[in-house]
Amino acid sequence: MSQLTAIVTGASEGLGKAFAIELAKRGINLVLVSLPESGLIPLGKYINKTFDIRVDTVELDLTHDESPTEIFQFLKREKLTAHILINNAGLGNWDLFIDKQPEFYRTQIELNVIAPVILTRMFLEQADDQVTSYILNVGSLGGTFVVPRKSVYGASKAFISYLTKCLQLELTGKNVKMSLLSPGGINTKPELLVINQQLKGIAKATIFEAEDVARIAIDGLFKGKKEIVPGQANKLLVGLNSVLPGFIKNAIIKGKLKEHGK
Ligand SMILES: NC(=O)c1ccc[n+]([C@@H]2O[C@H](COP(=O)([O-])OP(=O)(O)OC[C@H]3O[C@@H](n4cnc5c(N)ncnc54)[C@H](OP(=O)(O)O)[C@@H]3O)[C@@H](O)[C@H]2O)c1
C-alpha cells in the first residue's frame, strides 16, 4: 500500500485515540483532530516517536461552522491529501430528554450529525480517485435500538446509519469504500467502566475495549465491509432486533430499565 494519510476526529481519547494508534501501527500518517488543550499535541508527539510516521494535530471545536474548512485548508497548506476519514468524535448521554438543556442538544447534533456530513463532503471533494479512499462513520447500536434516555444521541446515530448506507449506494463504482461502525458499549471512560463492570450475561458480552473495536473496525474498513458490528453478542442482538415485534422489544427494554432503577 502506498503512503496513506488518515484524518481521525475526536482523537485525544477513547475510541479516537485507539483508532490513531491502530492506524499508526499500520504505518499510516495521521491528521488528528480534537478540542484545544485535550492532550492531543503530546499524544501526536508520542505516536510520531513510537511509530515513525508523520503526525499532524489540528486543535479545534468541530461544532463550529468553520472547523471542517479549517481542517481541509490545513491539508492544502501542507500539500497533503487525505485517503482515510474516521468520523469518530461524538457526544453521548444517558438522561431523560427533559433533563438536558436545549443548548446541549444543539451541541450534540452539531458534533454527531453536522460535522460528519460536512467533513465527508469535503473529504470526497479532495480525494484522489487514482487511490482508494476510505470513510469510517462511527455509529452505535444506540442508533439501531430505540432506548429511552438515548433520544437525541440515538437519533443522531440513526442519521449516521442512514447517511452511510445511502452514500454507499451513491458511491458504487467509485474508488471509495465507506463503512458504518455499530459498536455496543465500549470501555472508553472511567464512568462507563464502572457501569459496564456491573453487567452480567449477554449484556456483559456486548462490551468491548476501545483497542479491540478499533482493530476490528480498521480491518473491516480495508476489507470494504458495509457495516461492522464488533462481537457475536452484538451481532445476535442486531439479528433479533430485525425479527422481534416492536411491543416485545419495548417490554424487554422497559424491564431492563426497571432492573437498573430507571
Ligand atoms: N463509548 C461507548 O460506549 C460508545 C458506544 C458506541 C458508540 N460510541 C461512539 O464512539 C465515538 C467515540 O466515543 P468515545 O466513547 O471514545 O468518546 P470520548 O471518550 O468522549 O471521546 C470523544 C472525543 O471527541 C472529542 N470531542 C468532543 N467534543 C468535540 C468537539 N466539539 N470538537 C472536537 N472534538 C471533540 C473529545 O475531545 P476531548 O478529549 O477534548 O473531550 C474526544 O477526543 C462516538 O462517536 C460515540 O458516539 C461510543
PDBQT file of the ligand as one rigid body, heavy atoms in Angstrom, charges set to zero:
ROOT
HETATM    1  N1  LIG A 301     -18.144   4.651  24.491  1.00  0.00    +0.000 N 
HETATM    2  C1  LIG A 301     -19.168   3.925  24.054  1.00  0.00    +0.000 C 
HETATM    3  O1  LIG A 301     -19.733   3.105  24.802  1.00  0.00    +0.000 OA
HETATM    4  C2  LIG A 301     -19.644   4.064  22.630  1.00  0.00    +0.000 A 
HETATM    5  C3  LIG A 301     -20.543   3.105  22.127  1.00  0.00    +0.000 A 
HETATM    6  C4  LIG A 301     -20.974   3.204  20.806  1.00  0.00    +0.000 A 
HETATM    7  C5  LIG A 301     -20.522   4.245  20.012  1.00  0.00    +0.000 A 
HETATM    8  N2  LIG A 301     -19.655   5.168  20.525  1.00  0.00    +0.000 N 
HETATM    9  C6  LIG A 301     -19.211   6.269  19.654  1.00  0.00    +0.000 C 
HETATM   10  O2  LIG A 301     -17.814   6.219  19.537  1.00  0.00    +0.000 OA
HETATM   11  C7  LIG A 301     -17.313   7.545  19.333  1.00  0.00    +0.000 C 
HETATM   12  C8  LIG A 301     -16.225   7.830  20.340  1.00  0.00    +0.000 C 
HETATM   13  O3  LIG A 301     -16.765   7.679  21.625  1.00  0.00    +0.000 OA
HETATM   14  P1  LIG A 301     -15.855   7.722  22.939  1.00  0.00    +0.000 P 
HETATM   15  O4  LIG A 301     -16.585   6.971  23.994  1.00  0.00    +0.000 OA
HETATM   16  O5  LIG A 301     -14.477   7.347  22.597  1.00  0.00    +0.000 OA
HETATM   17  O6  LIG A 301     -15.939   9.269  23.309  1.00  0.00    +0.000 OA
HETATM   18  P2  LIG A 301     -14.976  10.147  24.247  1.00  0.00    +0.000 P 
HETATM   19  O7  LIG A 301     -14.116   9.272  25.090  1.00  0.00    +0.000 OA
HETATM   20  O8  LIG A 301     -15.880  11.139  24.917  1.00  0.00    +0.000 OA
HETATM   21  O9  LIG A 301     -14.065  10.877  23.184  1.00  0.00    +0.000 OA
HETATM   22  C9  LIG A 301     -14.650  11.799  22.310  1.00  0.00    +0.000 C 
HETATM   23  C10 LIG A 301     -13.556  12.503  21.570  1.00  0.00    +0.000 C 
HETATM   24  O10 LIG A 301     -14.149  13.554  20.793  1.00  0.00    +0.000 OA
HETATM   25  C11 LIG A 301     -13.538  14.792  21.158  1.00  0.00    +0.000 C 
HETATM   26  N3  LIG A 301     -14.508  15.869  21.089  1.00  0.00    +0.000 N 
HETATM   27  C12 LIG A 301     -15.576  16.066  21.903  1.00  0.00    +0.000 A 
HETATM   28  N4  LIG A 301     -16.225  17.181  21.553  1.00  0.00    +0.000 NA
HETATM   29  C13 LIG A 301     -15.532  17.691  20.498  1.00  0.00    +0.000 A 
HETATM   30  C14 LIG A 301     -15.683  18.851  19.695  1.00  0.00    +0.000 A 
HETATM   31  N5  LIG A 301     -16.684  19.707  19.909  1.00  0.00    +0.000 N 
HETATM   32  N6  LIG A 301     -14.785  19.095  18.716  1.00  0.00    +0.000 NA
HETATM   33  C15 LIG A 301     -13.743  18.250  18.505  1.00  0.00    +0.000 A 
HETATM   34  N7  LIG A 301     -13.547  17.129  19.217  1.00  0.00    +0.000 NA
HETATM   35  C16 LIG A 301     -14.437  16.860  20.198  1.00  0.00    +0.000 A 
HETATM   36  C17 LIG A 301     -13.045  14.587  22.574  1.00  0.00    +0.000 C 
HETATM   37  O11 LIG A 301     -12.060  15.568  22.881  1.00  0.00    +0.000 OA
HETATM   38  P3  LIG A 301     -11.827  15.978  24.431  1.00  0.00    +0.000 P 
HETATM   39  O12 LIG A 301     -10.860  14.967  24.935  1.00  0.00    +0.000 OA
HETATM   40  O13 LIG A 301     -11.245  17.328  24.364  1.00  0.00    +0.000 OA
HETATM   41  O14 LIG A 301     -13.166  15.964  25.116  1.00  0.00    +0.000 OA
HETATM   42  C18 LIG A 301     -12.522  13.167  22.485  1.00  0.00    +0.000 C 
HETATM   43  O15 LIG A 301     -11.267  13.125  21.842  1.00  0.00    +0.000 OA
HETATM   44  C19 LIG A 301     -18.503   8.487  19.442  1.00  0.00    +0.000 C 
HETATM   45  O16 LIG A 301     -18.992   8.803  18.158  1.00  0.00    +0.000 OA
HETATM   46  C20 LIG A 301     -19.522   7.650  20.209  1.00  0.00    +0.000 C 
HETATM   47  O17 LIG A 301     -20.843   8.040  19.955  1.00  0.00    +0.000 OA
HETATM   48  C21 LIG A 301     -19.190   5.107  21.815  1.00  0.00    +0.000 A 
ENDROOT
TORSDOF 0
